[in-house]
Amino acid sequence: MRTLLPHHFHFALLFATGAAFVGLVLVPCIAAEQGPPTARKATSNSSDVHLLVGKQFGAQGKWKEAEVELRTFKNEYPDSVEAVVLHGEALVEINQPFDAALELQEFLQQNPDSLRAHELYAVLAAGPLRDVNLAIRELEICVKLAPKDFQAWESLGDAYLDQAKTEQAVHAYGEAVRFRPDDPISSASLAHAYAEGGDVTKAAEEFRRANALTNHPGRPAKSIATVEYLWGKYLAEQGEGAEGVAELTKALEFNPKSADAYYWRARAYEKMNDRDHAIGDALKAIELSPGSKEAALFLITQYRKAGDMQNAQKYADLAQRITDTEQAQQTFGRGLRDTLDKAEPLLRQGEFAEAIPLYESIAQHLPTFYEAYFDLGTCYAQTGRLNDAEIALRKYLSFQPVSADGHAALGLVLAEQIKNEGAIAEFSQAIQIDPTLVEARKALANEYLQQGDPKAAVGVLLAVKNVPDAEVETMLAIALGKTGDYSSALVAVNRALAIDPASAQVQQLKQELLSESTGARQH
């Protein structure tokens, strides 16, 4: 199996400038969204600060701190591509790639045309999810959304080549070259695909072109090193050991931590019958990338040829462990994605009891995926399991302490359990975070009325601005009436009738207020 070429994408590119040649990468560099993020709602003026601080932490390599800030930003702007992609990258850096994948999966279900989210999802699929077929599907979407994105075509070529789909790879790399004819990496990648397909003549011709392009003034060192890597790999495959070693050594001078370059230089040394250097480079590849199955398989062969059966068995065991891990990761990731795909439609359709075991499975297998706790809390609440709902929502808020929706949902659950003080605290926190949450204001006002504090209810409801809501006006009229301000109460009830003139309940309330007002004047 061929190693995917990670020479285009670097997870930290959004946080720092000038990413180094990382040996080999997968998808186009994700650029930060331009302009203000789109959002369902902005809940705090501090949102841009969270974004800025998150980026600064990321640039400093403080990924745990970056994840917290970017999670807060994402919570405030849940429909922002930038928020989702940045937070996804931070999750990967703190070794939570499956959380990132599920977040992206949820986001893409509602935003299927988001190019940047598809790109990052493809990176995760080809990497930690171990699902190259999923990566191919995502990259095919990318080139449909951005047919002139040469880097997306190039990355699609990488994925095709990994699956030995050489004809499709040649087409994808050809499109990359068509849209960026002066890019040496695209040209070298096309040459590589030709070679894999057995067309050595076209491969050599395209490699000459790629090498010529690297001589242009101002060409980035990363581009030159990538071409040297691909050219050196090609030479090794063609049996040109000495020439392959020379080119791969140049690539390693640029990035001495490239496990792939060490592996292919080991292959080049093998062609020169230099077993000691071949073994040394293969061991270095495994040191840099402990999951390098190709290097482990290479060492098995070399040690067997040397009669060292103990080390041959050692690396046979390693290769088996790597295979088992890859299969387990693929099964785990696919299982989580399938479970989420089944759970979400059930939640949307109101089939809460059926959704519960699915969300419970997600939370059990991936306890850091906090979104599952919110959905689980919703399902528990809707099926009368209020204590379980409270536990799930508190777990969600332990991850998302500034989630207005989370505090409001917990408040409703506490109110149902007649935990009035707790409900008031949660509703108050929700509207402090997001003053525009009308439903939370209604619920808080209702709690104050239940507690016999109509003045507090009036204060909460009067803060609703420019939102024609008959229920708000009705509750306000009731609260004002309880304070004895019948004149203002009648103004509010008339506003409610203007919104909903057919409401028998509001008409009855008006009559009661008129009667109480008359009685108050007579006394």
Secondary structure, 3 states (H helix, E strand, C coil): CCCCCCCCCCCCCCCCCCCCCCCCCCCCCCCCCCCCCCCCCCCCCCHHHHHHHHHHHHHCCCHHHHHHHHHHHHHHCCCCHHHHHHHHHHHHHCCCHHHHHHHHHHHHHHCCCCHHHHHHHHHHHHCCCCCHHHHHHHHHHHHHHCCCCHHHHHHHHHHHHHCCCHHHHHHHHHHHHHHCCCCHHHHHHHHHHHHHCCCHHHHHHHHHHHHHHCCCCCCCHHHHHHHHHHHHHHHHHCCCHHHHHHHHHHHHHHCCCCHHHHHHHHHHHHHCCCHHHHHHHHHHHHHHCCCCHHHHHHHHHHHHHCCCHHHHHHHHHHHHHHHHHHHHHHHHHHHHHHHHHHHHHHHHCCCHHHHHHHHHHHHHHCCCCCHHHHHHHHHHHHCCCHHHHHHHHHHHHHHCCCCHHHHHHHHHHHHHCCCHHHHHHHHHHHHHHCCCCHHHHHHHHHHHHHCCCHHHHHHHHHCCCCCCCHHHHHHHHHHHHHHCCHHHHHHHHHHHHHHCCCCHHHHHHHHHHHHHHHHHHHC
